Amino acid sequence: MSIRILLVDDESQAIGMMRPKLESWGYEVVTASGGEEAIKKVKLQLPDLLLLDVNMPEKDGVETLKEIREFNKGLPVVMLADFATERILRETKGLKVTGFVPKGYEFQRAAGLIRKGLRTYQEQRKVAGKGEKKRILIVDDEPERLQFAWRQAIIKYWLPLMVRRP
């Protein structure tokens, strides 16, 4: 299973520099060029880690992260910033940011933060998975098929949880 990283930066040159490095470290890289696109891709692509630029036009990294945290509280996030100002540190305090890493030639330092974020995320998923409920989305325009699919889902996933095995 490949680890997927969503790399978000409005500068194509920065993505062009970071993407090959991440891929050489063995990660699958998905990119977004802004906050709105990042939010959509977090929902659709289900990345294992988010590398998010702080300074972007329209929706900056902090605003983007606030929106992402409304529906995904556990995703590890490493912010891309040449320097973390007090304002940025203050605004990201409750948003569970793994760390800040500079773009450019010092991006090599990101490797440690990425591993740390992924390790924490995988540990959280293991703990959560022990009592985690399965979520099923069934979409169909014919009520009969929808009802049949719902029954099948109940039989396959829900009933086994109710049956006690000696």
PyMOL commands that set and color helices and strands:
alter all, ss='L'
color gray80, all
select helices_A, chain A and resi 12-24+35-45+61-71+86-91+93-95+104-129+143-162
alter helices_A, ss='H'
color red, helices_A
select strands_A, chain A and resi 4-8+28-32+49-53+77-80+97-101
alter strands_A, ss='S'
color yellow, strands_A
deselect
rebuild
show_as cartoon
